[in-house]
Amino acid sequence: MENSLEQGAPATRPLKIGVAGAGAIGGLLAARLALAGNEVSVLARGATLRAINERGIVLHSGGKQSCAKVRASDDPSQLGPQDILILAVKSPSLPELSDRLGPMMGPGTVVLPALNGVPWWFFQAGSGPLAGHRLRTVDPDGKLERAIPAEKLLGFVVFPSCSCPEPGVVVHASGSRLVVGEPGGGDSPRAQIAARALAQAGFDASAHANIRSVVWEKLLGNACFNPVSLLTGSATDILIDDARVNRMFQAMMRELLAMGEAIGLPLSISPPERLAITRKLGNVKTSMLQDVEAGRAVELDSILGAAVEIAEELGKPAPLLETVYALARIRAEKLGLYARSSR
């Protein structure tokens, strides 16, 4: 490739950006990046692939409808090496996908995993009490660690709320914040280039010197809202407005904040402040509730199981997180949307 984001080379041509997975978030990213003039390739399959090849990705955002034409295939070798490869599948699907990504990763490819919860790379780089720890809940046999070279990774945290009402159609409800950063911390030219490409596509995108703290910031809400929405079938406003659930959420967040402090990721936001941010968004169906309603596997282990594992490794009590995780696992298993592990 002419440019190498791996080495931080400045862009002298439209970027080749691959998006693996074209659901709600993947479709939003692919559509916006393509409309901004990048050369976008989408790895998709089935009805989604057929819809994209027939009409492109249809995006509803801000009261407007756009149609983005992208290259799409179910064969990674047909799409070839990318400058940036965004992984936008749900965490239960990522291990199976990871073995197929080789043809899309060239010498200079930078990989951005757009995942909910705690990603498998979280303790691969940097220091702290759990440095080097492999999260068994998200990468039990090290498959992801082997398939996706650590040196290619940038942390990537995605905040928009989207839905995918039908294959190849994305409805963007709210939010535009995207954050990228080096897994081990600090700044880099490649992180700046990736952030700039996302910002030019209309996102509120930035590079952050401590991306792990941003992961933990998002987890503060996700670990509460998602599993409890699975258990109750309720949107976020209903949950937050219930006084008892509100108190439980605040206590769960305090457990997460204490863990963050222990691993060197202190957050300045308080639980009431964090709840107020989501409450302003109104009636929001979490990604996990959307998955339940669509009959898709849920991201329970990455969103909550990883936090429970971290608490166990640290020897810190997290009774509410453990309780909600235990109940949500049983509920998801009964729905056929979760494969019980040994944990």
C-alpha positions as CSV (number, residue, x, y, z in Angstrom):
1,M,0.0,0.0,0.0
2,E,1.1,3.5,-0.8
3,N,0.5,4.7,2.8
4,S,1.2,3.0,6.0
5,L,-0.9,4.0,9.0
6,E,1.1,1.5,11.0
7,Q,4.0,3.8,10.6
8,G,1.9,7.0,10.8
9,A,2.4,8.0,7.2
10,P,0.2,11.0,6.2
11,A,-2.7,10.2,3.9
12,T,-2.0,11.1,0.2
13,R,-5.0,9.3,-1.3
14,P,-8.4,8.2,-0.1
15,L,-8.0,5.6,2.6
16,K,-8.9,2.0,2.0
17,I,-11.2,1.1,4.9
18,G,-12.6,-2.3,5.6
19,V,-15.6,-2.9,7.8
20,A,-16.2,-6.5,9.0
21,G,-19.8,-6.7,9.9
22,A,-22.6,-4.4,8.5
23,G,-25.1,-4.4,11.3
24,A,-26.1,-1.2,13.2
25,I,-22.7,0.2,14.1
26,G,-20.8,-1.4,11.2
27,G,-23.4,-0.1,8.7
28,L,-23.2,3.4,10.2
29,L,-19.4,3.6,10.1
30,A,-19.2,2.1,6.6
31,A,-21.9,4.4,5.2
32,R,-20.5,7.6,6.7
33,L,-16.9,6.7,5.7
34,A,-17.9,5.9,2.2
35,L,-20.0,9.1,1.8
36,A,-16.9,11.0,2.9
37,G,-14.9,9.7,-0.1
38,N,-13.0,6.8,1.4
39,E,-12.7,3.5,-0.5
40,V,-14.8,1.3,1.8
41,S,-15.1,-2.5,1.6
42,V,-17.6,-4.4,3.7
43,L,-17.3,-8.0,4.8
44,A,-20.9,-9.2,5.1
45,R,-23.0,-12.3,4.3
46,G,-26.5,-13.6,3.6
47,A,-29.4,-11.1,3.4
48,T,-27.2,-8.2,4.4
49,L,-24.7,-8.9,1.6
50,R,-27.5,-9.2,-0.9
51,A,-29.1,-5.9,0.2
52,I,-25.8,-4.0,0.1
53,N,-24.9,-5.2,-3.3
54,E,-28.4,-4.4,-4.6
55,R,-28.8,-0.9,-3.2
56,G,-25.9,0.0,-1.0
57,I,-26.2,0.9,2.7
58,V,-29.3,3.0,3.4
59,L,-28.6,5.4,6.3
60,H,-31.3,7.3,8.2
61,S,-29.6,10.0,10.3
62,G,-30.6,13.5,11.5
63,G,-33.9,13.3,9.6
64,K,-32.2,12.6,6.3
65,Q,-31.8,9.4,4.2
66,S,-28.5,8.7,2.4
67,C,-27.4,5.7,0.3
68,A,-23.7,4.8,0.4
69,K,-22.2,2.5,-2.3
70,V,-19.5,0.3,-1.0
71,R,-17.7,-2.8,-2.2
72,A,-19.1,-5.8,-0.4
73,S,-18.3,-9.5,-0.3
74,D,-18.4,-12.5,2.0
75,D,-14.8,-13.5,1.0
76,P,-12.0,-11.5,2.7
77,S,-9.6,-12.3,-0.2
78,Q,-11.9,-10.5,-2.6
79,L,-11.6,-7.3,-0.6
80,G,-7.8,-7.4,0.1
81,P,-5.5,-5.5,2.5
82,Q,-6.9,-2.3,4.0
83,D,-5.4,0.8,5.5
84,I,-7.9,0.6,8.4
85,L,-9.9,-2.5,9.3
86,I,-12.8,-1.9,11.6
87,L,-14.2,-5.0,13.4
88,A,-17.9,-4.3,13.9
89,V,-19.3,-7.7,14.8
90,K,-20.6,-8.6,18.2
91,S,-18.1,-10.2,20.5
92,P,-19.6,-13.8,20.4
93,S,-19.0,-13.8,16.6
94,L,-15.5,-12.4,16.7
95,P,-13.5,-15.6,17.4
96,E,-15.0,-17.3,14.4
97,L,-14.4,-14.3,12.2
98,S,-10.8,-13.7,13.4
99,D,-9.4,-16.7,11.5
100,R,-10.7,-15.3,8.2
101,L,-9.3,-11.7,8.5
102,G,-5.8,-12.5,7.3
103,P,-6.4,-11.4,3.6
104,M,-7.6,-8.0,4.8
105,M,-4.6,-7.3,7.0
106,G,-1.5,-6.1,5.1
107,P,1.9,-4.9,6.5
108,G,0.5,-1.4,7.3
109,T,-3.1,-2.3,8.3
110,V,-4.4,-0.8,11.5
111,V,-7.2,-2.7,13.2
112,L,-9.9,-0.9,15.2
113,P,-12.2,-3.3,17.1
114,A,-15.5,-1.6,17.7
115,L,-16.6,-3.8,20.6
116,N,-18.9,-3.4,23.6
117,G,-17.5,-4.1,27.0
118,V,-13.9,-5.0,27.9
119,P,-12.0,-6.1,24.8
120,W,-9.6,-9.0,24.7
121,W,-6.6,-6.6,24.3
122,F,-7.3,-4.7,27.5
123,F,-4.3,-6.0,29.5
124,Q,-2.0,-6.9,26.6
125,A,-0.1,-3.6,26.8
126,G,0.7,-1.1,29.6
127,S,1.3,-1.6,33.3
128,G,-0.7,-2.2,36.4
129,P,-1.7,-5.1,38.6
130,L,-3.2,-7.2,35.8
131,A,-0.7,-6.4,33.0
132,G,-0.5,-9.3,30.6
133,H,-3.6,-11.0,32.0
134,R,-5.7,-12.7,29.3
135,L,-9.4,-12.2,29.9
136,R,-10.8,-15.7,29.9
137,T,-14.4,-14.5,29.5
138,V,-13.6,-12.9,26.1
139,D,-10.6,-14.8,24.8
140,P,-10.5,-18.1,26.7
141,D,-8.0,-19.9,24.5
142,G,-6.1,-16.9,23.2
143,K,-7.5,-17.2,19.7
144,L,-8.1,-13.5,19.2
145,E,-4.6,-12.7,20.6
146,R,-3.1,-15.0,18.0
147,A,-5.2,-14.0,15.0
148,I,-4.9,-10.2,15.4
149,P,-1.4,-9.0,16.0
150,A,-1.1,-6.7,19.0
151,E,1.1,-4.3,17.1
152,K,-1.8,-3.6,14.6
153,L,-4.4,-2.7,17.2
154,L,-5.8,0.6,18.1
155,G,-8.3,0.8,20.9
156,F,-11.7,2.0,19.6
157,V,-14.7,3.1,21.6
158,V,-18.0,3.8,19.9
159,F,-20.8,5.8,21.6
160,P,-23.6,6.3,18.9
161,S,-26.9,4.5,19.4
162,C,-28.1,2.8,16.2
163,S,-30.5,0.1,15.1
164,C,-30.7,-2.1,12.0
165,P,-34.4,-2.6,11.2
166,E,-33.7,-4.7,8.1
167,P,-30.6,-5.9,6.2
168,G,-28.6,-3.0,4.8
169,V,-30.6,-0.3,6.6
170,V,-29.3,1.6,9.5
171,V,-31.2,4.1,11.7
172,H,-28.9,6.4,13.7
173,A,-30.8,7.5,16.8
174,S,-28.3,9.6,18.8
175,G,-24.6,10.2,19.5
176,S,-21.6,10.7,17.3
177,R,-18.6,10.3,19.7
178,L,-15.8,8.0,18.6
179,V,-12.5,7.6,20.4
180,V,-9.3,5.9,19.2
181,G,-6.0,5.4,21.0
182,E,-3.0,3.3,21.5
183,P,-3.7,0.2,23.7
184,G,-0.7,0.9,25.9
185,G,-1.4,4.6,26.1
186,G,0.2,7.7,24.7
187,D,-0.3,9.5,21.4
188,S,0.7,8.3,17.9
189,P,0.5,9.6,14.3
190,R,-1.6,6.5,13.3
191,A,-4.2,7.3,16.0
192,Q,-4.4,10.9,14.8
193,I,-4.8,9.7,11.2
194,A,-7.6,7.3,12.1
195,A,-9.3,9.9,14.2
196,R,-9.1,12.5,11.5
197,A,-10.6,10.1,8.9
198,L,-13.5,9.4,11.3
199,A,-14.0,13.1,12.0
200,Q,-14.0,13.9,8.3
201,A,-16.9,11.4,8.0
202,G,-19.0,13.6,10.3
203,F,-18.3,11.9,13.7
204,D,-17.2,13.6,16.9
205,A,-13.9,11.7,16.7
206,S,-10.7,12.1,18.7
207,A,-7.5,10.4,19.7
208,H,-7.1,9.8,23.4
209,A,-3.8,9.2,25.3
210,N,-5.5,6.8,27.7
211,I,-8.0,4.7,25.7
212,R,-8.4,2.2,28.5
213,S,-10.0,4.9,30.6
214,V,-12.5,5.6,27.8
215,V,-13.3,1.9,27.7
216,W,-14.0,1.9,31.4
217,E,-16.1,5.1,31.1
218,K,-18.4,3.4,28.6
219,L,-18.5,0.2,30.6
220,L,-19.8,2.2,33.6
221,G,-23.1,2.4,31.8
222,N,-23.1,-0.7,29.7
223,A,-22.5,-3.1,32.5
224,C,-25.6,-1.9,34.2
225,F,-28.1,-1.0,31.4
226,N,-27.5,-3.9,29.1
227,P,-27.9,-7.0,31.4
228,V,-30.8,-5.5,33.3
229,S,-32.6,-4.6,30.1
230,L,-32.1,-8.3,29.1
231,L,-33.7,-9.4,32.4
232,T,-36.6,-6.9,32.4
233,G,-37.2,-6.2,28.7
234,S,-37.1,-2.5,29.5
235,A,-35.6,0.6,27.8
236,T,-33.1,2.8,29.7
237,D,-35.5,5.6,30.8
238,I,-37.9,3.1,32.5
239,L,-34.9,1.5,34.3
240,I,-33.4,4.8,35.4
241,D,-36.7,6.3,36.6
242,D,-37.4,3.3,38.9
243,A,-36.1,4.4,42.3
244,R,-35.0,0.9,43.3
245,V,-33.3,0.1,40.0
246,N,-31.6,3.5,40.1
247,R,-30.1,2.8,43.5
248,M,-28.9,-0.6,42.3
249,F,-27.3,1.0,39.2
250,Q,-25.5,3.5,41.4
251,A,-24.2,0.7,43.6
252,M,-23.1,-1.4,40.6
253,M,-21.3,1.7,39.2
254,R,-19.5,2.2,42.6
255,E,-18.2,-1.4,42.3
256,L,-16.9,-0.6,38.8
257,L,-15.4,2.7,39.9
258,A,-13.5,0.9,42.7
259,M,-12.2,-1.6,40.2
260,G,-11.1,1.2,37.9
261,E,-9.2,2.8,40.7
262,A,-7.4,-0.5,41.4
263,I,-6.2,-1.0,37.8
264,G,-5.1,2.7,37.4
265,L,-8.2,4.0,35.6
266,P,-9.8,6.4,38.0
267,L,-12.9,8.2,36.6
268,S,-14.1,11.6,37.9
269,I,-17.8,11.1,37.0
270,S,-20.2,10.1,39.7
271,P,-23.0,7.5,39.3
272,P,-25.8,10.1,39.4
273,E,-24.0,12.1,36.7
274,R,-23.5,9.0,34.5
275,L,-27.2,8.0,34.9
276,A,-28.2,11.6,34.0
277,I,-26.3,11.4,30.7
278,T,-28.2,8.3,29.5
279,R,-31.5,9.6,30.9
280,K,-31.3,12.7,28.6
281,L,-31.3,10.3,25.6
282,G,-34.9,9.3,26.4
283,N,-36.4,5.9,25.5
284,V,-33.3,3.9,24.4
285,K,-33.2,0.2,23.7
286,T,-29.8,-1.2,24.7
287,S,-27.9,-3.2,22.1
288,M,-28.5,-6.2,24.3
289,L,-32.2,-5.7,24.3
290,Q,-32.2,-5.3,20.6
291,D,-30.3,-8.6,20.3
292,V,-32.8,-10.4,22.5
293,E,-35.7,-9.1,20.4
294,A,-33.9,-10.2,17.2
295,G,-32.9,-13.6,18.6
296,R,-29.2,-12.9,18.3
297,A,-26.5,-14.0,20.7
298,V,-25.9,-11.5,23.5
299,E,-22.6,-9.9,24.5
300,L,-23.0,-10.8,28.1
301,D,-19.4,-12.0,28.8
302,S,-17.6,-9.0,27.4
303,I,-20.0,-6.4,28.9
304,L,-20.4,-7.9,32.4
305,G,-18.5,-11.2,32.7
306,A,-15.2,-9.5,32.0
307,A,-15.8,-7.0,34.8
308,V,-16.7,-9.9,37.2
309,E,-13.5,-11.7,36.2
310,I,-11.4,-8.5,36.8
311,A,-13.0,-8.2,40.3
312,E,-12.1,-11.8,41.1
313,E,-8.5,-11.3,39.9
314,L,-8.1,-8.2,42.0
315,G,-9.8,-9.8,45.0
316,K,-12.3,-6.9,45.2
317,P,-15.9,-7.6,46.2
318,A,-18.5,-6.9,43.5
319,P,-21.6,-8.6,44.8
320,L,-24.1,-6.8,42.7
321,L,-22.2,-7.2,39.4
322,E,-21.8,-10.9,40.2
323,T,-25.5,-11.3,41.0
324,V,-26.8,-9.6,37.9
325,Y,-24.3,-11.6,35.8
326,A,-25.5,-14.8,37.3
327,L,-29.2,-14.0,36.7
328,A,-28.6,-12.6,33.2
329,R,-26.6,-15.8,32.2
330,I,-29.5,-18.0,33.1
331,R,-32.0,-15.8,31.4
332,A,-29.9,-15.6,28.2
333,E,-29.3,-19.3,28.2
334,K,-33.0,-20.0,28.6
335,L,-33.6,-17.8,25.5
336,G,-31.0,-19.8,23.6
337,L,-28.8,-16.7,23.1
338,Y,-25.9,-17.6,25.3
339,A,-23.6,-20.6,25.5
340,R,-22.7,-21.3,29.1
341,S,-19.0,-21.4,29.8
342,S,-17.2,-22.9,32.8
343,R,-17.4,-19.6,34.6
